[in-house]
Amino acid sequence: MLIVERQQRLLEMLREAQTATLEAMSDALGVSGSTVRRDLETLEQQGLIERTHGGAIYRGPHHHSLVFAERMHEHPAAKQAIGAYAAELVEPQMTVCLDGGSTVYYAARQIEARPIQVVTNSLSIANLFTDDEKVELLFVGGNLYPRTGVMLGPIATSALATLHADLLLFSLAGIHDDEAFNQNIAMAEVEQTMMRQAARSVLLMDSRKFGRKSLARVCHVSDVDLVVSDAGVSDRWVKAMGDRLVAVDVPENGNGV
């Protein structure tokens, strides 16, 4: 069994039962307790569970789709580092718009500034702030895209078009030449609307997405105020993007998969 598959099974087990002992998880997966502990440490760093004495408790969103959960496991150390940098851009009293990208989720978890207003079309991200009395949450409705748990379509874009945000944090499928792309036309339309309504747009994208092209064009790179990635970005992109690109270091002890 692959590491990501094992961790996904642990997450599903905890989501369903809300809590489980180390012994029960070890028996269910047929692996050692030390292996389960390492997997739980990774899931805890992603904000999905909380380790307890002899077990764990589910703490993640109850609306994670399987696709979104899988993306949370892809290059988590890089996404954590990118998210930490982006979270520092948020200041008290800001209105922050957040799309449903997994890297944006890592950023949302690390936002410490309060009070703030949060606008999002993501079920997972909205769930992070539902019990926070210092966050005014505006959840944008629309047609649910079940693969990633985001709201899309004309209802979403019409609602967003009436709003203003100080800062947009968003993530896309790839950058190719001078253009940024996403995998879904409806997603691209929502993100284009978010960009128009935000005073500053910051794209969060790990280095493996550079040079990739996807179905729907979202914008020209020059339309984005800042791109935050990790230090794995090639020199070609560093030179091409200049001051528009920030490449953050990823701790060597980060838990990749």
C-alpha positions as CSV (number, residue, x, y, z in Angstrom):
1,M,0.0,0.0,0.0
2,L,1.3,3.5,-0.9
3,I,1.9,6.0,1.9
4,V,-0.8,8.3,0.5
5,E,-3.3,5.4,0.3
6,R,-2.5,4.4,3.9
7,Q,-2.9,7.9,5.2
8,Q,-6.1,8.4,3.3
9,R,-7.5,5.2,4.9
10,L,-6.5,6.5,8.3
11,L,-8.2,9.8,7.6
12,E,-11.4,8.1,6.4
13,M,-11.4,6.0,9.6
14,L,-11.1,9.0,11.8
15,R,-13.6,11.0,9.9
16,E,-16.2,8.3,10.3
17,A,-15.5,7.4,13.9
18,Q,-14.2,10.9,15.0
19,T,-11.7,9.1,17.2
20,A,-9.6,5.9,17.2
21,T,-6.9,4.2,19.3
22,L,-3.5,3.6,17.9
23,E,-4.0,-0.2,18.4
24,A,-7.3,-0.1,16.4
25,M,-5.7,1.8,13.5
26,S,-2.7,-0.4,13.5
27,D,-4.9,-3.6,13.4
28,A,-7.2,-2.1,10.7
29,L,-4.3,-1.3,8.4
30,G,-2.1,-4.3,9.2
31,V,1.0,-2.1,10.0
32,S,3.1,-1.3,13.0
33,G,2.2,1.2,15.6
34,S,5.3,3.3,14.7
35,T,4.1,3.5,11.1
36,V,0.7,4.7,12.2
37,R,2.4,7.3,14.5
38,R,4.4,8.7,11.5
39,D,1.3,8.9,9.4
40,L,-0.6,10.6,12.2
41,E,2.2,13.1,12.6
42,T,1.9,14.0,8.9
43,L,-1.9,14.3,9.1
44,E,-1.6,16.5,12.2
45,Q,0.8,18.9,10.5
46,Q,-1.9,19.2,7.7
47,G,-4.5,20.2,10.4
48,L,-6.6,17.1,9.7
49,I,-6.3,15.3,13.0
50,E,-5.1,15.8,16.5
51,R,-2.9,13.2,18.2
52,T,-3.9,12.1,21.7
53,H,-2.3,9.8,24.2
54,G,-2.8,6.4,22.6
55,G,-4.8,7.5,19.6
56,A,-6.1,10.4,17.5
57,I,-9.1,12.7,17.0
58,Y,-10.5,13.9,13.7
59,R,-10.1,17.7,13.4
60,G,-10.3,18.3,9.6
61,P,-13.2,19.6,7.6
62,H,-16.1,17.3,7.2
63,H,-16.5,18.4,3.6
64,H,-13.2,17.2,2.2
65,S,-13.8,15.5,-1.1
66,L,-11.6,12.5,-1.9
67,V,-9.8,14.5,-4.7
68,F,-9.2,17.4,-2.4
69,A,-7.9,15.1,0.3
70,E,-5.5,13.5,-2.2
71,R,-4.2,16.9,-3.2
72,M,-3.6,17.8,0.5
73,H,-1.1,14.9,0.5
74,E,0.8,16.1,-2.6
75,H,4.0,17.9,-1.6
76,P,2.7,19.0,1.8
77,A,6.0,20.5,3.0
78,A,6.1,22.9,0.1
79,K,2.5,23.8,0.4
80,Q,2.9,24.4,4.2
81,A,5.9,26.7,3.5
82,I,4.1,28.6,0.7
83,G,1.0,28.9,2.9
84,A,2.9,30.2,5.8
85,Y,4.4,33.0,3.7
86,A,0.9,33.9,2.2
87,A,-0.7,33.9,5.6
88,E,1.7,36.6,6.7
89,L,0.3,38.9,4.0
90,V,-3.1,39.0,5.8
91,E,-3.5,41.9,8.2
92,P,-6.2,42.8,10.7
93,Q,-9.4,44.4,9.3
94,M,-8.7,42.9,5.8
95,T,-11.3,41.3,3.6
96,V,-9.6,38.2,2.2
97,C,-10.9,36.2,-0.7
98,L,-9.8,32.5,-0.8
99,D,-10.4,30.0,-3.5
100,G,-10.6,26.2,-3.0
101,G,-7.0,25.2,-3.8
102,S,-5.2,22.8,-1.5
103,T,-2.3,25.3,-1.1
104,V,-4.8,28.0,-0.2
105,Y,-6.2,25.7,2.4
106,Y,-2.7,25.4,4.0
107,A,-2.5,29.2,3.9
108,A,-5.9,29.6,5.5
109,R,-5.0,27.4,8.4
110,Q,-2.0,29.6,9.2
111,I,-3.7,33.0,9.1
112,E,-3.3,34.5,12.5
113,A,-4.5,38.1,11.8
114,R,-7.8,39.0,13.5
115,P,-10.3,40.4,13.0
116,I,-10.8,39.7,9.3
117,Q,-13.5,39.1,6.8
118,V,-13.2,35.9,4.7
119,V,-14.9,35.4,1.4
120,T,-14.7,31.9,-0.1
121,N,-16.4,29.4,-2.4
122,S,-14.8,26.4,-0.7
123,L,-16.6,24.2,1.8
124,S,-13.4,23.0,3.3
125,I,-12.0,26.5,3.8
126,A,-15.3,27.9,5.1
127,N,-15.4,25.1,7.7
128,L,-12.1,26.4,9.1
129,F,-13.6,29.6,10.2
130,T,-17.2,28.7,11.2
131,D,-16.5,28.8,14.9
132,D,-14.1,31.8,14.9
133,E,-15.8,34.7,16.5
134,K,-13.2,37.1,15.1
135,V,-13.8,36.1,11.5
136,E,-16.8,37.3,9.6
137,L,-17.3,34.6,7.0
138,L,-19.1,35.1,3.7
139,F,-19.6,31.8,1.9
140,V,-20.4,32.1,-1.8
141,G,-23.1,29.8,-3.0
142,G,-23.6,28.3,-6.4
143,N,-23.3,24.9,-8.1
144,L,-21.3,22.4,-6.0
145,Y,-18.3,20.9,-7.9
146,P,-18.0,17.7,-5.8
147,R,-14.5,16.7,-6.9
148,T,-13.0,19.6,-4.9
149,G,-15.9,20.9,-2.8
150,V,-16.2,24.4,-4.4
151,M,-19.1,26.4,-5.6
152,L,-19.1,27.4,-9.2
153,G,-21.4,28.8,-11.9
154,P,-23.4,32.0,-12.5
155,I,-24.7,32.2,-9.0
156,A,-21.1,32.2,-7.6
157,T,-19.8,34.7,-10.2
158,S,-22.7,37.0,-9.8
159,A,-22.3,37.1,-6.0
160,L,-18.6,37.7,-6.2
161,A,-19.0,40.5,-8.7
162,T,-20.8,42.6,-6.0
163,L,-18.0,42.2,-3.5
164,H,-14.6,43.8,-2.9
165,A,-11.6,42.1,-1.3
166,D,-8.3,43.6,-0.1
167,L,-6.4,40.4,-0.9
168,L,-7.0,37.3,-3.0
169,L,-5.1,34.1,-2.3
170,F,-5.7,31.5,-5.1
171,S,-4.1,28.5,-6.7
172,L,-4.2,27.2,-10.3
173,A,-3.2,24.1,-12.2
174,G,-0.2,25.5,-14.0
175,I,1.8,28.3,-15.6
176,H,2.9,27.9,-19.2
177,D,4.9,30.6,-21.0
178,D,3.2,33.9,-19.8
179,E,-0.2,32.5,-19.0
180,A,-1.9,30.7,-16.0
181,F,-4.4,27.9,-16.4
182,N,-6.9,25.8,-14.5
183,Q,-8.5,22.5,-15.2
184,N,-12.1,23.6,-15.4
185,I,-13.8,26.4,-17.3
186,A,-16.2,27.2,-14.5
187,M,-13.3,27.4,-12.0
188,A,-11.5,29.8,-14.3
189,E,-14.5,32.0,-14.5
190,V,-14.9,32.2,-10.7
191,E,-11.2,32.9,-10.3
192,Q,-11.3,35.6,-13.0
193,T,-14.1,37.3,-11.1
194,M,-12.2,37.1,-7.8
195,M,-9.2,38.7,-9.5
196,R,-11.3,41.6,-10.8
197,Q,-12.8,42.3,-7.4
198,A,-9.5,42.1,-5.4
199,A,-7.1,45.0,-4.8
200,R,-4.2,42.5,-4.8
201,S,-4.0,39.0,-6.3
202,V,-1.5,36.5,-5.0
203,L,-1.1,33.2,-6.7
204,L,0.1,30.2,-4.6
205,M,1.7,27.5,-6.7
206,D,4.3,24.9,-5.9
207,S,7.2,24.5,-8.3
208,R,6.1,21.4,-10.1
209,K,3.2,23.3,-11.7
210,F,5.5,25.6,-13.6
211,G,5.6,24.7,-17.3
212,R,2.2,23.0,-17.1
213,K,-0.7,23.9,-19.3
214,S,-4.3,23.0,-18.5
215,L,-7.8,23.3,-20.1
216,A,-8.9,26.8,-19.3
217,R,-6.8,30.0,-19.5
218,V,-7.4,32.1,-16.4
219,C,-5.1,35.1,-16.8
220,H,-1.8,36.5,-18.0
221,V,1.0,36.3,-15.4
222,S,1.2,40.1,-15.4
223,D,-2.3,40.2,-14.1
224,V,-1.1,38.7,-10.9
225,D,0.6,40.9,-8.3
226,L,2.6,38.2,-6.7
227,V,3.4,34.5,-7.3
228,V,4.5,32.5,-4.2
229,S,6.2,29.2,-4.8
230,D,9.0,27.0,-3.3
231,A,12.7,27.1,-3.9
232,G,12.4,24.3,-6.5
233,V,11.4,26.7,-9.2
234,S,13.9,26.6,-12.0
235,D,16.2,29.5,-12.9
236,R,14.3,30.1,-16.1
237,W,11.2,31.0,-14.2
238,V,13.1,33.0,-11.6
239,K,14.6,35.2,-14.3
240,A,11.4,35.4,-16.3
241,M,9.2,36.5,-13.4
242,G,11.7,38.7,-11.6
243,D,10.2,40.5,-8.5
244,R,6.8,39.1,-9.2
245,L,8.0,35.7,-7.9
246,V,8.8,34.8,-4.3
247,A,10.4,31.3,-3.8
248,V,10.3,30.2,-0.2
249,D,12.6,27.7,1.4
250,V,11.1,24.3,2.4
251,P,12.4,22.9,5.7
252,E,14.5,19.8,5.1
253,N,12.6,17.9,7.8
254,G,9.3,18.6,6.0
255,N,7.1,15.5,5.6
256,G,6.8,14.8,1.9
257,V,5.0,11.8,0.5
